[in-house]
Amino acid sequence: MDFKKVSIIGLGLIGSSLARSLKQSGKIETIVGVDNDSFTSSYAIEHGLVDQVINSPDESLYDSDIIVISTHVDSIYKIASGLSVSGNTLVTDVGGVKEKIVNDINSNCRFHYIGSHPIAGSERSGITNSDSDLFAGKICIVTPNRFNKPEDISKIIKFWNIAGSRVIEMEPQTHDRVFAYVSHLPHAVAFSLINTFLDNKDYIQYAGGGLKDFTRIAYSSPDMWTEIFLMNKSYLLEALKYYKESLNELINIVEKDDRNSLKKYLAETVGITSPNLK
């Protein structure tokens, strides 16, 4: 066994999928789930995702090799600050915003910690949508800091490799700026676009694949994305500003019936996406 005990706090889509993946690997001796929802707890035990479930973090997590906090970003630090763990325990999280969480935990908590952000997920939520292959072949960003020993970094890389992820190290600040553009902005645009149909809801029934891609993204959890948007406010506003400028440029081109500029605008977009998103 690579790890004797892994504890996962929060058995939503990400936490339960991680539990499934780790259980399937056969490389974890004991997996403990932490969740206060009775249905989720029962489901996790009945379907063999975990070996044990407790309602809230307590002293039974003390000897965990790794603790994963898999909750909304606004509660990660609060949970972390209440943990009592051994000197051999490595704590991580799966939050989509890193800088504030990393700074808060490093400033106030006395345990080994490395932030993580697995680039995996779905517009669906909850344990019933858990998928053991959710992390397979996907990138997981980890954000080591000056407090981490080389063995901590090796430990977190090994952990995410077991789940099937390819690990990339990144500074927390860099992470938040990058993901403001590649993740938070697309979700903001999707929510905003679907919002334009509030007075014309019947139009949605005629949507083709293009609009359906946006509706899929906009179906994501409002609670989760509210906290992500606000926690990464400065970088999201930066990204939204550039998007607004690009949209205004398109509006001006169309208003002028400028065919050549329109074709150039569209062609430049194709040039960006083709080599990077195939």
Buried (B, 14 or more C-beta within 10 A) or exposed (E): EBBEBBBBBBBBBBBBBBBBBBBBBEBBEBBBBBBEBEEBBEBBBEBEBBBBBBEEBEEEBBBBBBBBBBBBBBBBBEBBEEBEBEEEBBBBBBBBBBBBBBBBBBEEBEBBBBBBBBBBBBBBBBBEBBBBEBBEEBBBBBBBBEEBEEEBBEBBBBBBBBBBBBBEEBBBBEBBBBBBBEBBBBBBBBBEBBEEBEEEEEEEEEEEEEBEEBBEBBBBBEEBBEBBBEBBEEBBEBBBEEBEEEEEEBEEBEEEEEEEBBEEBEEEEEEEEEEEEE
